[in-house]
Amino acid sequence: MNTNIKIPRILITGATGQIGGKTITHLLKNKEIQIVAAVRSAEKAKAFNEKGIETVIFDFDIESTHATALEGIDRVLIVTGYTVDMLRQSKSFIDNAKKANVKHIVHLGACGRDDTTVAHWAWHQLVERYIEWSGFSFTHLRPETYMQNLLSYGGTNVINNGTITQYVKAARKSWVSVDDVAQVAAISLSEPEIHSGKTYRMGYDAKSYYEIAELLTTIVEKPFQYVPQSPEVFLKAMIASGAEIAYMSCVSDHFKRYADGTIPGADDVFDNFYQITGKQAATWDSFIKEHRSNFDY
C-alpha cells in the first residue's frame, strides 16, 4: 500500500447552510477525501468538530481569511450569499484559490439558460465564466426553484393555515430539492475527472402553485389554496426583514417576469439526475410525502 498518496482536501463554503451542510453529509460517506468546513466563528465550528470534521475560519468579505482557509485545498464548493456583493466576493475568492493552486471548483449558481437576462441569474453566470477564464477544472450547478422554499423563505412562512402566498400568478416553474442539489455537488467534488467541464441544470418537476396546492390537499388530506399576490408585497417584506435590497429587487422583478410568462424555459425539466447519481430525483409528490408533517396544520 502506498502511504504517500495524498488524500484530496475539499473546502465547503456555506457549510452551515442547507446546501453546504447537506453536501458535507453526503461527502462523509466517502473515506477517500478530507472535508474542511468553512465557518465564520469558533462557535459555529463546534458542531463540525464534534463530528470529527476539520474547520477553518472564513468570511468571503474578509480577504485575509482566504489564504489560510485555502491552504492545502484541492477542491472547493463555492456557495455565496444572496447579495450583489457575491460578484466581488467570488472574484476575490477565485483569485485567491488560483494562488493556492486549487484544482477543481464546484459553483452553486442559479436558474436559467445561457442567454438569461434575469439579473441575479446572470450574475452567477458571470462568476461561472470567471472560473473558466481562470483556468480551473469546474462543475457549474444551476438549480431551478428549491422545493424547500415552500417550507419557508427568508425566515417567513410561505404557507399559513393551508394558504400558499406567492407572487407569480399561474406560472409553471421548474423545481428541485435541496438534497438532490447537494448530492450532485458531493459527487462532482468527489469525481472531478468525470464531472469537469459540465454545467448541470437541475429541475425535475414543473408545477404551478395551483397544482402544488391540489397535491397538498390530496396528500395531507386538508384543504390548501394558492392566493397570488403582487411582487411588491414580497419586496416590502424582504426590506422589512433586513434583506439586501439590490438582490431582492432582482428577485421581485423576476417574479413579475414569471407571472407575465416572459422567462424562456421557466418550466424546463431535465433528465441528468439519474445519469449522475443512479437515483430518481424528488418530485412534488415524493417531496410532499416526505415532508408531510411540515405541511400539516
C-alpha positions in Angstrom: 0.0 0.0 0.0 1.3 3.4 -1.0 1.1 5.6 2.2 2.3 8.6 0.2 -0.9 9.0 -1.8 -2.3 12.5 -1.0 -6.0 12.5 0.1 -7.9 15.3 -1.7 -8.9 18.1 0.7 -12.3 19.7 -0.1 -13.3 23.1 1.2 -17.0 23.6 1.7 -18.1 27.3 1.9 -21.5 27.9 3.2 -21.0 24.9 5.4 -23.7 26.0 7.9 -26.3 26.5 5.2 -28.7 23.9 3.7 -26.7 23.1 0.5 -23.3 23.2 2.2 -24.4 21.2 5.2 -26.2 18.5 3.1 -23.2 18.3 0.8 -21.0 17.5 3.8 -23.4 14.8 4.9 -23.1 13.1 1.5 -19.3 13.6 1.4 -18.9 11.9 4.8 -19.7 8.6 3.1 -16.5 8.9 1.0 -13.5 7.9 3.1 -11.1 8.8 0.3 -11.4 12.6 0.7 -10.9 15.0 3.6 -13.6 17.6 4.3 -12.8 21.1 5.6 -15.9 23.1 6.6 -15.6 26.9 6.3 -17.2 28.7 9.2 -17.3 32.3 10.4 -16.7 31.7 14.1 -15.3 29.3 16.6 -18.8 28.9 17.9 -20.1 27.7 14.5 -17.2 25.3 14.3 -18.2 23.3 17.4 -20.9 21.2 15.7 -18.5 20.1 13.0 -15.6 19.5 15.3 -17.8 17.3 17.4 -18.3 15.1 14.4 -14.6 15.0 13.6 -14.9 17.4 10.7 -12.0 19.9 10.3 -13.0 23.6 10.2 -11.4 26.8 9.2 -12.5 30.4 9.9 -13.5 32.0 6.7 -15.5 35.0 5.5 -16.0 36.0 1.9 -15.8 39.6 2.9 -12.6 39.3 4.9 -9.9 38.6 2.3 -7.3 38.0 5.0 -9.2 34.7 5.8 -9.0 33.4 2.3 -5.3 32.2 2.1 -5.5 30.3 5.4 -8.8 28.7 4.5 -7.4 27.6 1.1 -4.1 26.3 2.3 -3.6 22.7 1.1 -7.1 22.6 -0.5 -7.6 20.7 -3.8 -11.3 21.3 -4.5 -13.8 23.9 -3.4 -17.6 24.2 -3.3 -18.5 27.9 -3.7 -21.8 29.0 -2.1 -22.2 32.7 -1.9 -24.9 34.7 -0.1 -28.0 36.5 -1.6 -26.4 39.9 -2.2 -24.9 41.7 -5.2 -21.6 41.5 -3.2 -21.4 37.9 -4.5 -19.7 39.3 -7.6 -16.9 40.9 -5.8 -16.7 38.1 -3.2 -16.5 35.4 -5.9 -13.8 37.2 -7.9 -11.6 37.8 -4.9 -12.0 34.2 -3.7 -11.4 32.7 -7.1 -8.2 34.8 -7.5 -7.0 33.5 -4.1 -8.0 29.9 -5.0 -5.8 30.2 -8.1 -2.9 31.4 -5.9 -3.4 28.5 -3.6 -3.3 26.0 -6.5 -6.8 24.8 -6.1 -7.6 22.4 -9.0 -11.4 22.0 -9.2 -14.3 24.3 -8.3 -17.9 23.4 -8.0 -20.0 26.5 -8.1 -23.6 26.8 -6.9 -25.3 29.1 -9.3 -28.9 29.8 -10.3 -31.5 29.0 -12.8 -31.6 29.8 -16.4 -30.4 29.2 -19.9 -27.1 30.7 -21.1 -28.8 33.7 -22.6 -30.8 34.6 -19.5 -31.5 38.3 -18.8 -32.7 37.7 -15.2 -30.2 39.8 -13.3 -29.2 37.7 -10.4 -29.1 34.6 -12.6 -26.8 36.4 -15.0 -24.5 37.4 -12.1 -24.0 33.7 -11.3 -23.2 33.0 -15.0 -20.6 35.8 -14.9 -19.0 34.0 -12.0 -19.1 30.8 -13.9 -17.2 32.4 -16.8 -14.6 33.9 -14.5 -14.0 30.4 -13.0 -13.5 29.1 -16.6 -11.3 32.0 -17.6 -9.1 31.5 -14.6 -8.3 28.0 -15.8 -9.9 25.8 -13.2 -11.4 22.4 -13.7 -15.1 23.2 -12.9 -18.6 21.9 -12.5 -21.4 24.5 -12.6 -24.6 23.7 -10.8 -27.8 25.6 -11.9 -30.6 24.6 -9.6 -34.1 25.7 -10.5 -36.5 26.8 -7.7 -35.9 24.9 -4.5 -38.9 22.9 -3.2 -37.8 23.8 0.3 -38.8 27.4 -0.4 -42.3 26.3 0.2 -41.4 25.4 3.8 -40.0 28.8 4.5 -38.4 31.7 2.6 -36.3 34.5 4.1 -37.3 33.4 7.6 -41.0 33.7 6.9 -43.7 31.1 6.4 -44.9 30.6 2.8 -48.0 28.6 3.9 -50.3 29.6 6.7 -53.3 27.5 7.6 -53.3 25.9 4.2 -52.9 29.2 2.2 -49.9 29.5 -0.1 -48.8 33.1 -0.6 -46.6 33.6 -3.7 -46.1 36.1 -6.4 -46.1 34.5 -9.9 -49.8 34.2 -10.8 -50.4 30.9 -12.6 -46.8 30.4 -13.9 -45.5 26.9 -14.0 -41.9 26.7 -12.6 -39.3 24.0 -12.6 -38.4 22.7 -9.2 -35.6 20.7 -7.4 -35.0 19.5 -3.9 -32.1 21.0 -1.9 -31.0 17.4 -1.1 -30.7 16.5 -4.7 -28.6 19.5 -5.4 -26.3 18.6 -2.5 -26.0 15.0 -3.8 -24.8 16.3 -7.2 -22.4 18.7 -5.5 -20.9 15.9 -3.4 -20.5 13.7 -6.4 -19.0 16.5 -8.5 -16.5 17.2 -5.8 -15.6 13.5 -5.3 -15.2 12.7 -9.0 -13.9 15.8 -10.8 -12.4 13.7 -13.6 -16.0 12.7 -14.6 -17.8 16.0 -13.9 -15.2 18.5 -15.0 -16.4 20.9 -17.7 -20.1 20.1 -17.0 -22.9 22.6 -16.4 -25.8 20.8 -14.7 -29.2 22.5 -14.9 -31.3 20.9 -12.2 -35.1 21.0 -12.3 -37.1 17.8 -12.2 -40.7 18.6 -11.8 -42.7 21.5 -13.3 -45.7 22.7 -11.4 -47.7 25.9 -10.7 -48.7 26.8 -7.2 -52.2 25.9 -8.1 -51.1 22.4 -9.0 -49.0 22.2 -5.8 -52.0 23.2 -3.7 -54.0 20.4 -5.3 -51.3 17.9 -4.5 -51.0 19.1 -0.9 -54.8 18.8 -0.5 -54.7 15.2 -1.7 -51.7 14.0 0.2 -52.0 15.9 3.5 -55.8 15.4 3.4 -56.5 19.0 4.4 -57.5 21.9 2.2 -54.8 24.0 0.6 -55.2 27.0 -1.7 -52.9 29.3 -3.6 -53.6 33.1 -3.3 -51.3 35.0 -5.6 -50.1 38.4 -4.5 -48.2 41.3 -6.1 -44.3 41.0 -6.1 -44.3 44.4 -4.4 -45.7 42.7 -1.3 -42.7 40.3 -1.4 -40.2 43.2 -1.8 -41.7 45.1 1.2 -41.5 42.0 3.4 -37.9 41.4 2.4 -36.9 45.0 3.1 -38.6 44.8 6.5 -36.6 41.6 7.2 -33.3 43.4 6.5 -32.6 41.5 3.3 -30.2 43.1 0.8 -32.3 45.5 -1.4 -30.4 45.2 -4.7 -30.6 41.4 -4.7 -34.2 41.2 -3.6 -35.3 43.8 -6.1 -34.0 41.5 -8.8 -36.0 38.6 -7.2 -39.1 40.8 -7.2 -38.5 41.7 -10.8 -38.1 38.1 -11.8 -41.4 37.2 -10.1 -43.0 39.7 -12.3 -41.5 38.1 -15.4 -42.6 34.6 -14.3 -46.1 36.0 -13.9 -46.0 37.6 -17.3 -44.6 34.5 -19.0 -41.5 36.3 -20.2 -38.8 34.0 -18.9 -38.0 31.4 -21.6 -37.7 27.9 -20.3 -39.2 28.7 -16.9 -40.6 25.2 -16.7 -37.7 23.4 -18.3 -37.1 19.9 -16.7 -34.0 17.7 -17.2 -33.1 14.0 -17.1 -29.5 14.3 -15.8 -30.1 13.4 -12.2 -30.3 9.6 -12.7 -27.3 9.7 -15.0 -25.2 11.5 -12.3 -26.5 9.7 -9.2 -28.2 6.5 -10.3 -31.3 7.6 -8.3 -34.6 9.3 -9.1 -34.9 13.0 -8.4 -37.5 14.2 -6.0 -40.9 15.1 -7.4 -43.5 17.2 -5.7 -45.5 14.0 -4.9 -42.5 12.4 -3.2 -41.4 15.7 -1.6 -44.8 16.3 0.0 -45.0 12.8 1.3 -41.5 13.1 2.8 -42.3 16.4 4.5 -46.0 15.7 5.2 -45.7 16.7 8.9 -44.1 20.0 7.9 -47.1 20.9 5.7 -49.7 19.7 8.1 -51.7 22.3 10.1 
